[in-house]
Amino acid sequence: MITEKQKEDIRKACEVMRQGGVILYPTDTVWGIGCDATNAQAVQRVYEIKQRADSKAMLVLVDNDAKIQQYVKTVPDVAWDLIDLSDKPLTIIFDGARGLADNLMAEDGSIGIRVTREEFSQQLCYHFRKPIVSTSANISGQPAARNFCDIVPDLLDSVDYVCESRRKEKGVHKPSSIVKLGARGEIRIIRP
């Protein structure tokens, strides 16, 4: 159940992203750096903050699986089974991304999408009404911030808003599993 304090946190984060800003927020996996996935300038800022080559694509979070069809030309049938059967966070890389910032997609036109089931990030996606970039809250090559306390001060100072929710957690959060789906439904495991 989302508290009033979390609702206000979500409202502020959405307002910042609507203005092209970058946020730090808790996800269904590790803490993430996020922005409007349709805003190329905001996406570029995320690459700069992470000191990451923009040839390395980032993934996006959505709040329900129906949204996938808005951002992928063709969703192989096996994708729905993978989403339904997965018992942990799963990022699926789809061919034929559309409706997203060009600099967010991989050079081959694919995009990684994860349907978040964690309450805070799901509500954030729902209220923002667009996909949100989700890349680990770290400088490229450094360990991912599994909890808020793992985020380096420089990163905290680089973004426009840092969510208040879930800062005190000390869980064993891990990055998602990643699979790539081919046009005919072939599955390639990228990260188990």
One Martini backbone bead per residue (centre of mass of N, CA, C, O) as a GRO file, in nm:
protein
  192
    1MET     BB    1   0.093   0.039   0.025
    2ILE     BB    2   0.061   0.363  -0.045
    3THR     BB    3   0.163   0.645   0.082
    4GLU     BB    4   0.147   0.980   0.112
    5LYS     BB    5   0.452   1.021   0.092
    6GLN     BB    6   0.484   0.856  -0.173
    7LYS     BB    7   0.294   1.023  -0.347
    8GLU     BB    8   0.466   1.279  -0.329
    9ASP     BB    9   0.720   1.156  -0.447
   10ILE     BB   10   0.594   1.086  -0.720
   11ARG     BB   11   0.503   1.367  -0.801
   12LYS     BB   12   0.788   1.495  -0.804
   13ALA     BB   13   0.922   1.301  -1.006
   14CYS     BB   14   0.728   1.355  -1.242
   15GLU     BB   15   0.777   1.657  -1.268
   16VAL     BB   16   1.077   1.637  -1.337
   17MET     BB   17   1.045   1.455  -1.593
   18ARG     BB   18   0.854   1.650  -1.752
   19GLN     BB   19   1.111   1.867  -1.749
   20GLY     BB   20   1.375   1.670  -1.815
   21GLY     BB   21   1.462   1.517  -1.574
   22VAL     BB   22   1.660   1.354  -1.317
   23ILE     BB   23   1.651   1.045  -1.131
   24LEU     BB   24   1.637   0.878  -0.816
   25TYR     BB   25   1.533   0.525  -0.773
   26PRO     BB   26   1.342   0.271  -0.670
   27THR     BB   27   1.323  -0.065  -0.755
   28ASP     BB   28   1.288  -0.412  -0.823
   29THR     BB   29   1.594  -0.388  -0.766
   30VAL     BB   30   1.781  -0.147  -0.798
   31TRP     BB   31   1.897   0.145  -0.804
   32GLY     BB   32   1.797   0.428  -1.012
   33ILE     BB   33   1.821   0.590  -1.316
   34GLY     BB   34   1.592   0.846  -1.437
   35CYS     BB   35   1.360   0.904  -1.720
   36ASP     BB   36   1.231   1.005  -2.002
   37ALA     BB   37   1.216   0.776  -2.272
   38THR     BB   38   1.127   1.023  -2.492
   39ASN     BB   39   1.385   1.202  -2.399
   40ALA     BB   40   1.687   1.268  -2.539
   41GLN     BB   41   1.814   1.472  -2.338
   42ALA     BB   42   1.773   1.306  -2.082
   43VAL     BB   43   1.926   1.057  -2.178
   44GLN     BB   44   2.198   1.200  -2.217
   45ARG     BB   45   2.237   1.273  -1.918
   46VAL     BB   46   2.261   0.985  -1.817
   47TYR     BB   47   2.517   0.916  -1.968
   48GLU     BB   48   2.686   1.141  -1.834
   49ILE     BB   49   2.650   1.060  -1.537
   50LYS     BB   50   2.764   0.757  -1.596
   51GLN     BB   51   2.991   0.753  -1.805
   52ARG     BB   52   2.850   0.647  -2.081
   53ALA     BB   53   2.813   0.502  -2.361
   54ASP     BB   54   2.565   0.554  -2.613
   55SER     BB   55   2.594   0.248  -2.727
   56LYS     BB   56   2.466   0.171  -2.450
   57ALA     BB   57   2.190   0.052  -2.371
   58MET     BB   58   1.882   0.105  -2.212
   59LEU     BB   59   1.626   0.058  -2.000
   60VAL     BB   60   1.273   0.003  -1.930
   61LEU     BB   61   0.988   0.096  -1.744
   62VAL     BB   62   0.676  -0.063  -1.663
   63ASP     BB   63   0.349  -0.132  -1.516
   64ASN     BB   64   0.255  -0.307  -1.777
   65ASP     BB   65   0.228  -0.533  -2.041
   66ALA     BB   66   0.053  -0.359  -2.241
   67LYS     BB   67   0.278  -0.135  -2.297
   68ILE     BB   68   0.472  -0.281  -2.488
   69GLN     BB   69   0.309  -0.238  -2.761
   70GLN     BB   70   0.385   0.075  -2.782
   71TYR     BB   71   0.730   0.001  -2.804
   72VAL     BB   72   0.665  -0.248  -3.002
   73LYS     BB   73   0.598  -0.384  -3.297
   74THR     BB   74   0.665  -0.697  -3.203
   75VAL     BB   75   0.524  -0.950  -2.994
   76PRO     BB   76   0.612  -1.230  -2.893
   77ASP     BB   77   0.434  -1.476  -2.743
   78VAL     BB   78   0.655  -1.567  -2.532
   79ALA     BB   79   0.659  -1.308  -2.359
   80TRP     BB   80   0.403  -1.360  -2.190
   81ASP     BB   81   0.509  -1.614  -2.051
   82LEU     BB   82   0.760  -1.496  -1.920
   83ILE     BB   83   0.612  -1.288  -1.747
   84ASP     BB   84   0.417  -1.485  -1.596
   85LEU     BB   85   0.657  -1.699  -1.495
   86SER     BB   86   0.817  -1.500  -1.352
   87ASP     BB   87   0.979  -1.478  -1.014
   88LYS     BB   88   1.153  -1.241  -1.133
   89PRO     BB   89   1.311  -1.000  -1.257
   90LEU     BB   90   1.248  -0.914  -1.616
   91THR     BB   91   1.435  -0.855  -1.902
   92ILE     BB   92   1.333  -0.765  -2.233
   93ILE     BB   93   1.459  -0.798  -2.556
   94PHE     BB   94   1.346  -0.607  -2.828
   95ASP     BB   95   1.254  -0.569  -3.133
   96GLY     BB   96   1.137  -0.280  -3.265
   97ALA     BB   97   1.148  -0.003  -3.159
   98ARG     BB   98   0.914   0.256  -3.030
   99GLY     BB   99   0.853   0.578  -2.902
  100LEU     BB  100   1.155   0.644  -2.845
  101ALA     BB  101   1.447   0.740  -2.787
  102ASP     BB  102   1.705   0.695  -3.000
  103ASN     BB  103   1.944   0.694  -2.767
  104LEU     BB  104   1.820   0.429  -2.617
  105MET     BB  105   1.871   0.249  -2.835
  106ALA     BB  106   2.001   0.023  -3.004
  107GLU     BB  107   2.159  -0.011  -3.304
  108ASP     BB  108   1.930  -0.248  -3.382
  109GLY     BB  109   1.647  -0.135  -3.238
  110SER     BB  110   1.650  -0.221  -2.951
  111ILE     BB  111   1.478  -0.309  -2.629
  112GLY     BB  112   1.457  -0.289  -2.284
  113ILE     BB  113   1.194  -0.448  -2.087
  114ARG     BB  114   1.023  -0.387  -1.769
  115VAL     BB  115   0.795  -0.525  -1.549
  116THR     BB  116   0.690  -0.384  -1.266
  117ARG     BB  117   0.595  -0.512  -0.920
  118GLU     BB  118   0.682  -0.289  -0.759
  119GLU     BB  119   0.509  -0.049  -0.605
  120PHE     BB  120   0.664   0.218  -0.649
  121SER     BB  121   0.756   0.187  -0.952
  122GLN     BB  122   0.475   0.129  -1.059
  123GLN     BB  123   0.345   0.400  -0.971
  124LEU     BB  124   0.539   0.580  -1.121
  125CYS     BB  125   0.469   0.476  -1.406
  126TYR     BB  126   0.166   0.525  -1.394
  127HIS     BB  127   0.181   0.843  -1.338
  128PHE     BB  128   0.366   0.914  -1.588
  129ARG     BB  129   0.270   0.747  -1.865
  130LYS     BB  130   0.565   0.643  -1.914
  131PRO     BB  131   0.853   0.541  -1.974
  132ILE     BB  132   1.136   0.450  -1.766
  133VAL     BB  133   1.438   0.484  -1.707
  134SER     BB  134   1.669   0.199  -1.619
  135THR     BB  135   1.964   0.250  -1.438
  136SER     BB  136   2.211   0.208  -1.255
  137ALA     BB  137   2.336   0.365  -0.955
  138ASN     BB  138   2.615   0.443  -1.139
  139ILE     BB  139   2.919   0.429  -1.250
  140SER     BB  140   3.062   0.311  -1.500
  141GLY     BB  141   3.200   0.000  -1.367
  142GLN     BB  142   3.050   0.007  -1.114
  143PRO     BB  143   2.872  -0.078  -0.866
  144ALA     BB  144   2.567  -0.134  -0.785
  145ALA     BB  145   2.295   0.011  -0.614
  146ARG     BB  146   2.124  -0.178  -0.388
  147ASN     BB  147   2.125   0.075  -0.204
  148PHE     BB  148   2.118   0.391  -0.103
  149CYS     BB  149   2.397   0.376   0.062
  150ASP     BB  150   2.562   0.308  -0.226
  151ILE     BB  151   2.550   0.595  -0.317
  152VAL     BB  152   2.730   0.829  -0.452
  153PRO     BB  153   2.757   1.165  -0.407
  154ASP     BB  154   2.793   1.254  -0.706
  155LEU     BB  155   2.522   1.135  -0.797
  156LEU     BB  156   2.332   1.294  -0.611
  157ASP     BB  157   2.437   1.578  -0.745
  158SER     BB  158   2.347   1.510  -1.064
  159VAL     BB  159   2.053   1.529  -0.995
  160ASP     BB  160   1.711   1.657  -0.954
  161TYR     BB  161   1.605   1.385  -0.799
  162VAL     BB  162   1.548   1.220  -0.477
  163CYS     BB  163   1.407   0.972  -0.350
  164GLU     BB  164   1.267   0.882  -0.031
  165SER     BB  165   1.198   0.606  -0.084
  166ARG     BB  166   1.362   0.330   0.057
  167ARG     BB  167   1.636   0.429   0.207
  168LYS     BB  168   1.652   0.214   0.468
  169GLU     BB  169   1.722  -0.018   0.319
  170LYS     BB  170   1.895  -0.371   0.348
  171GLY     BB  171   1.894  -0.539   0.095
  172VAL     BB  172   1.922  -0.809  -0.154
  173HIS     BB  173   1.976  -0.662  -0.435
  174LYS     BB  174   1.921  -0.739  -0.786
  175PRO     BB  175   1.954  -0.775  -1.088
  176SER     BB  176   1.816  -0.865  -1.361
  177SER     BB  177   1.708  -1.058  -1.585
  178ILE     BB  178   1.818  -1.142  -1.930
  179VAL     BB  179   1.644  -1.139  -2.246
  180LYS     BB  180   1.641  -1.233  -2.591
  181LEU     BB  181   1.421  -1.170  -2.862
  182GLY     BB  182   1.313  -1.293  -3.142
  183ALA     BB  183   1.090  -1.274  -3.400
  184ARG     BB  184   1.031  -1.607  -3.346
  185GLY     BB  185   1.103  -1.651  -3.022
  186GLU     BB  186   1.384  -1.655  -2.959
  187ILE     BB  187   1.606  -1.744  -2.687
  188ARG     BB  188   1.845  -1.531  -2.509
  189ILE     BB  189   2.070  -1.544  -2.256
  190ILE     BB  190   2.233  -1.283  -2.080
  191ARG     BB  191   2.103  -1.290  -1.773
  192PRO     BB  192   2.013  -1.513  -1.513
   0.00000   0.00000   0.00000
